[in-house]
């Protein structure tokens, strides 16, 4: 990490790997914008380093309507720090494969998560994940096929579709990097390092 660049803690929570790919793309794009990042998998021990991190981004997948159980625990344990710094929530969900479902204000799972945690991220985004039936275990495949049947999505067990809008992921990373760079207090943090 450079002492003259802000650093974002980018946390990913992924069931099948797409959220990790999205988080890595955010890290790469922020680096191109002059913002350093630390990429970590969400766990029970995930924590920001107040001497190192100037912001936090949580890239979390939704599985069967739920975020990883460690996500609300992370927010509760570090709430004061998170609320005092720029923050980004990127929800990764197959339901976001349609434009209407990409709006955080109407995305059911994002709204529910934010209501339950009372977190108000500086920026919230919903992006579509990847549908990869051949890689799923039987119970996951059947559950996802049921959900896809209910939402008029593809159910053929050979289907592999990447719904992620990578241009939008890049835009989100660019916007968040600018937000972090321009945030009050970041330059003071850099001077203390």
N, C-alpha and C positions, 0 to 999 in steps of 0.2 A: 504494500500500500504506500502510496506517495503521501507525504505530509502536507502537500499543497493541493490535494484533491479531496473532495468529499468522498465518503465511503458509505455505501448502502448495504445493509444486511438483507440479502435476498433469500427467503425461506421457501422451500417447495415441499408440497405434500402431494404425492402422486401414487395412484394405485396401479396404473398400467404404463407409466413412463412419459405420458404426454405433458404433464405439468412440469416435469423436470426439464424437458426439451424447451418448453416455453420460458421457464425461469432462466435457463442458460442463454436463450436468445435475448432476454431482457438484460442480463449481465453483459453480453457482448455488445449490444447496442449502447448501453450506458457508457461502457468503456470508450466507444467511438466518440461519445459526447464529453469525454474527460472526467467521468465519474467512476471511481473504483467501487468494487463490490466484493462481498464475501458470500458465496453460495453455500447454503446449508440445507440438509434435509430436516424437516420438522420432526422433533422428537420431544420427549418429556423434559429434556435438559436444554433445549434451544433457548438461547438468551442473547440479547444485544450486549455489546461491549460499549459502555458509555464513553470510554476514552478513544474508541475507534470508529464507531458508527454514528452517522449523522441522520440516518433515515432507515426505514424498514419497508420491505415489500414482501407480501405474503402471496404466493402463487399456489392456490389450493384447488384440488379437484373435488368434485361432488360425486359421491357414490351412493346410489339408491336414496338420494335426497339429503344426504348428510355429509358434512365436512369431517375431516380427521378429528377425532376426539382431542388431540393435542392442540388444535388451533384455539379453541376457547380458553384452554388452560394457559397457553402461551400469552394470550391477550390479558387474562386476569393477573398473571404473575408479573407482567411488565407494563401494566397499563399506564402508570404515571410517565414512564419514559416514552412509551409509544405516543401518548397524547401530546407530548411536548416536542415531537419531531414529525417531519413529513412522513406520511405512510401511504402505501398503495396496497389495495386488495385486488388480485386478479382471480376471479372464479373461473375454473375450467369445467365445462359441463357440456355433455352431448345435447342437452335440450337447447343450447345456444346455437344450434346448427341453422336456425332461422333468424333472420334479422330482428324480428320483433322480440325474440327471447334474449337478445344480447344487451338490452337496456337494463342496467342495474336496478333502475326504479321499478321494473316489472318482473325481473327474474326472481321467481318465488324463493329459490334456495338461498340466494344472496340476501334478499330482504329478510328472510327468517333468521339467518345467521347474524346479520347486523342488529336486528331487533333483540335477539337473545343475548348477544354479547354487549350491547349498547355501544359498540365501537363505531366511531364516525371517521373512517379513513379520509385522508386528504383527497385521495383519488380512488375511484372504484371502477373496475372494468370487468366485463363478462366476455369470455372467449370460448369458442367451441373446441372440443377436444378431438379425439380420433376414435373412430369405430373400427375395431379390428377383431371381428368374431373368431377367426382361426387361432388367435393367441390366447383367448379366454378359456378358463376352466369351464367345465360343463354348466355348473350352477350360475356362474357369472353370465355365460352366454345366454342361458335360458331367461334369466332375470332381465337382461338388457333387451332380448328379443321381445319380451312381454312389454317392457316400457316403450320400445319402438313401435310395437303394434298399437298401443294406446295413443301414441303421438304421431302416427302415420309415417314412421320412418322405415328404413330398410331392415328386413328380417332374414334375408338369405344368409345362411351360416358361413358362406365363403366371402362375404362382403368385407372389404377393407377400404375405408374412406377417411382421409384426413380433412376434417372440416376447419381446422385452425386457419384463421386469416393472418398469415405471417406479416403482411404489410401493416395490419392494425396493431399487432404485437410490437412491431418496430416503432410505430407512432406513439404508443403508450410509453415505451421505454424512453423515447426522445422527450416527451412531455414531462415525464417524471424526473428525468435527469435535469431538465431546466428548472423544474420546481425545486429540486434539492439544491441546485447551485445558487438559486436566487433566494432561498429561504432565510429568514432572519435568524441570526445566531450561528449559521454554518461557518462563516468566515472567522468568527470569534473562536469556534471550536478548532479550526485549522491552525489558528495562531497559538493555541495552547499546546498543540502537539509537539 
